[in-house]
Amino acid sequence: MEIRSLLTGSRGTSLPFTDHCPPIAENENTFNEIFKEVINYGKKAGWKTIDFKGGIKYFKDVALPFDTSLTHNLNLLQKEEDVLSTFRNSTKRNIKKAIQKGVHVAIKNTLESVKEYFKLNCITRKSHGLPPQPFYFFKKIYEHIISQKKGVVALAIHQNKVVAGAVFFHFNNQAIFKFGASDLKNQHLRPNNLIMWEAIRWYCQNKYKTFNFGRTDTEHKGLLQFKKGWGVKEEILNYYKYHLIRDCFISRNYDIKPYCGFIKIIPLPILRLTGNIFYRHVG
């Protein structure tokens, strides 16, 4: 798809805001022919770069990845108790602890549930030093995915208060954990563990085959440890970026970390406005 932006430049990408969308081709020769046509089209259209979210089998011998992350898959083609038995002991203890503390999870597909999730998402993004996605973004997710029965929102509730939430997508017997958020003040309740387990149970009961935990940066050690506790298979996920002016693949040469600390101190209303203005340019 084409993204036109005065801020980041016009570019092509293999589907905006997705974690994994590799090129589809019958074989390597077919891909090379398509790749040449995409380059020619991009140059005529004035693109700066072409982004590929995956495709290691086509690029591993010819290009360094622009960015490398990890993804984790859980096999759901087994009984619930067998899925549970593959979890790390600490993961099972945290699920049990959340239940004992009185946390329960509601799985919904309403606009109200999206609004509840959005509130927590703004808090979580701020704590991570990132601008939140605009509500318009989540509204479109509701309209085109959740309301079409291609996704659900899971909310963890404690004493009538929503303390954590997650958004899941599903299609063709595959499910993916797309977004997660929580109030750190309630972290001791372990609501995220219960949300994940109840979502996995829901997908098992509805006969889905795989559950993907989404994309994780290799430097995000805490989140990686969390995901590794669920009996998953870990895989490398490479992104590639082809620079049309230089006629070559390029690697990331900048770091967003210096900006994270500054973002954490920005008042939430201003941070939301920042997300409204800039998020559309990311893709």
C-alpha angles and dihedrals in degrees: 000000000000123000117193114196134160088204103050101016131248115299146155122244135181092246122324120254095009124129097213128016110145125185116276117220138143093239143339094277091053090048092051090053092049091045091056091050091050091051091050092048092047093052092050091047093050097246118166097203144359117225124207118194098203132340101136092157090062099039108032094096098039109036144039112230117256088217136001127209138154134249129195130210130196122201111230096182092106139068120289092247090051091051089050091050090062093060123103113260092244090054091053091048091052092051090051092046093054090052092048090051090057099255116149131181128227118198111206144164101202132118089238090059089051089052091051090051092048092058091057093042092060091053093047096047090051091052089052092050094249132121112247122245111257118260088243087067092056092042089058090048088054094047098046103029117014098040088047090059092251095115146016140211118228117201125191111214128195122178090347092306127112106235102169140008144185138193121219130188126201137186137158095002093310126110130194133195101227108169135011133182139168144168107257090213087071098043091112088068090063093222094159091061092052092046091054093047094048090048091050090049091049092052092046091052090049092053100248116161106211138023117204120200094207132237121324128189112238090234094055094092097168094054091044091054090049093053095043089060094071102074093260136159110237121217135180116247116198127191120204130201124196115201109215096197094050092036093224144090115267135202128222111276101177139064126217093201096095089062097048096077092051093050091053092065097047112107111256097243090055091045090053089052089050090053091049091054103040109026094080089062094059108065 
